[in-house]
Amino acid sequence: MHSPDLSRVPAQGSPPAQAPARAQAQAQAQAGGDGALAVGDGAAVAVTVALTAYLHARAGEFLRGLRLYGDSGADTAAATEAARSLRMTARRIGGTLHTFRPLLDPVWADGLRTELSWLSGTLAQEHASTARLNRLLDALARLSGTATGAGAGTGTVPGTGAAPDIGAAGGGPGRGALTVGAARAAALLERRLTLARTRAHSATLQALGSARCHAVADAVAVLTSELPPAPAAGALPLPDGADAAAERRLLDAVAALPLARAGHPYNAEALLNGLATASAEELQDEPWHRVRTLLRLHRYALEVLGPERNPVLDRAGQVLDRHRDASEAAAAAAAAARTPRIAPATAYALGVLHADQRHEVEAARFAFQEIWQGSIAVQAAL
């Protein structure tokens, strides 16, 4: 199956105020910088200059987020926003170190990337538990016919994109009174996921106050004033560029997806293993999660080389985020349904909820293949 050259899909929006980082870097490289890579390799030097500027900016954002989190005190909203900023910046730095590893000292890059992955993963757990609970409670309200409001079923407050506060089981913005089975299912989910969220919050506080986090902050702080370490002697950058290698990995992963089947509405593939073990659904979803990760790495690589946003990649990333959220919500519903000695009505409600979230998985796959095939049509029209 033919796959699109994503770098050729035109970006939308107003033109950037300055030239892309790649063009600036190439001008600087031609002006005279031999670089610490291959002698005469102007392209490698150009990318290194752009990479350095990008890491400088992201390191500054990371340190600001860390300071804002420390200054938030009892302000929950400020702490949540600071944690979100830290999480996103840590992912960007870590993803950039992974993609452009051939242009850096591999030992240094791998060590810092591992620590940033630990920190971003720890920070993500609390947000994920909150969003998952809201998603499942909204879905229960929608399936019970009691959902109201524009944000019903999305797990967010309309117009803000933020997860609402959770009150009584089944209550909250956009939710009415639930049926008995749904109400009991909501209470069970709230007990389980609130406990997970509390543990994740404690882990976040412990991580941000640990010596390990302080060491990560010190390593990131170096990036605000110094160049990243150069590759070891004899190491050569990838011939066609690290950004091209990231795109190639993405295209290979997408080629392995069953896009032809996903293109048929209501194909029910996401429900094939509904009564199998939990690992069966995980195996089915894993290739899609891998594409989501590689797509994010490719987007970060493009951010290094230029400020333009690619609308195709942005939309595809949003759809795959929906896929991941629905997959994890379905797994949470299935895990709750395996609770011993629950009432039949509760188990039934959780089963319906699981099937609903697997339908959301299927819908996200259909939307992704439409975006992907649409990008091929755009490329063919150029």
VEXSETOR-50144 format. One record per residue (C-alpha): residue in one letter; x, y, z. Coordinates in steps of 0.1 Angstrom, whole numbers, plus 5000, padded with zeros to 4 digits. Each point is the difference from the previous one (the first is absolute). Example, Ala and Ser with C-alpha at 12.3 -4.5 7.8 and 13.67 -1.06 7.14 Angstrom:
<nukes>
A512349555078S501450344993
</nukes>
This chain:
<nukes>
M500050005000H501350344991S500850235029P500150384999D503250215002L498850205030S502750274996R498450104968V496550065014P499650385000A499650165034Q497150245007G499950335019S501850324998P503750004989P502650005027A501550335011Q503549874994A501749754976P499949635010A502749885023R501549784973A500550294976Q501550215028A502349725010Q501149934964A500950374996Q502149985032A501749684989Q500950154966A501350315017G502749795016G499549735027D501849684994G498049845029A501049715021L498549744977A501249914966V502450244983G498250184972D496649865009G498150334999A496649845003A501049835032V501450325014A496850184990V497849755018T502250025030V499750385002A496249974998L500049715025T502050215025A497650304997Y497049775005L501449835030H501050335015A496350124997R498549685014A502549995029G498950355010E496349894999F500849705021L501750215027R497150255000G497549725004L502049865029R500150345017L496350064994Y499149665016G502150095030D498350345003S496449864995G499649915037A496349925007D498950134966T498949674984A499350154966A503450164998A501749685011T498149804974E501050244972A503650005012A500149625000R498550004965S502650244987L502849795017R498649684985M499750134965T503550175001A501649695014R498549794972R501250244974I503550015012G500149625004G498549944966T502550244984L502949835017H498749664986T499650124965F503250204997R502149755020P502549964971L500950375003L500649985037D502149815025P497949685003V500949935036W499050355011A496850004978D498849655012G500650085036L498150335000R497249864978T499549715025E499750245029L497650234981S497949704990W499749905037L499050365010S497550054972G498549665006T499650065037L498450344994A497649854974Q498449755024E497950245021H498750184969A499249674983S498149875030T497950315003A499250024962R499249634999L497550025029N498350304984R499849824967L498549695014L497550195022D498950214970A499649694979L497949835027A497750315001R499850004962L499249634998S497350055027G498450274981T500750265027A502950194984T499450374994G502250294987A502550044972G502849825019A498149685008G502149704992T503250194994G501450015036T500750374997V498350335011P498550164968G502150284987T503049935022G501349664991A500749945037A498849715021P497250105024D500049945037I498449675010G497250005025A497649735009A500049684978G498150074968G499750375008G501950294985P499750234970G497849854973R498849705021G496649935014A498849725023L501149654989T498249674999V500849765029G502549794981A501750304985A500250185033R501649715017A502449964971A500950375003A500549975038L502349704994L502050184973E500350315022R501449815029R502549824978L501250304980T499950255028L502349775019A502349984969R499950384997T500950045037R502949764997A501250184968H499850345017S502149875029A502549854975T500250344982L500750195032Q502649745010A501650014965L500250384998G501650025034S502549734995A503750024993R499549834967C497750284988H502650265012A502649824980V497850014969A499450375005D503850065003A500649814968V497350194982A501350335013V503349944983L498150004966T498950365006S503650134998E502249734983L500049814968P498849635001P503049765001A501349904966P500049644988A503049795010A502949974976G499249794970A496250045004L498350124968P496550154996L497449814980P500650064963D496550124992G499550195033A498549905033D496750174992A499749794968A500749695020A497250095025E497650044971R501149674985R499349825032L496650165002L499149904964D501149645006A497949985032V496950144982A500549754971A499749725025L496550135012P496849844987L498950324984A497949834973R497949845026A499950315022G498650194970H496749805002P497650165025Y498849775027N502449734992A500049885036E503749915000A500550185033L497549765016L501449684987N501849925033G497350145023L499749695020A503649894998T502750085025A501150365005S503349934982A498149924968E498750354997E503350145009L501749814972Q497450134975D500550365012E503849995002P500750084963W497850305002H501750125032R503349964983V498950224971R498850265025T503550005016L501850024967L497750274987R500750215031L503849954994H499750114964R498050315010Y502750095025A502749964973L498150234977E499850265029V503849995002L500450084963G497350264996P497250195018E497249904976R497449765013N498849724978P496249975002V499949644988L502449895028D498150215026R496649844991A501549654998G501650055034Q496750115015V498249704986L502649765013D499750175034R496349924999H500949644991R502349975029D497650165025A497149774989S502249695001E501250075035A496450095011A498849674987A502749825019A499050185032A496449904995A501049644994A502249995031A497250145021A497649734986R502449735013T499550125036P498749705020R496449985012I498650314982A496350014992P498849874966A498650354991T503450165008A501949744979Y497550054972A500550385001L503849964999G499749764971V498050254980L502550275009H502949784989A498349944966D499250374996Q503750095005R501149734976H497650164975E501850335006V503349824993E498549894967A498850354991A503450145007R501649754977F497550094972A500850375005F503749944998Q499849814968E497950284985I502650265010W502849784987Q498449924966G499050374997S503650105004I500949774971A497350174979V501550345009Q503549894990A498749864967A498450344992L503250205006
</nukes>
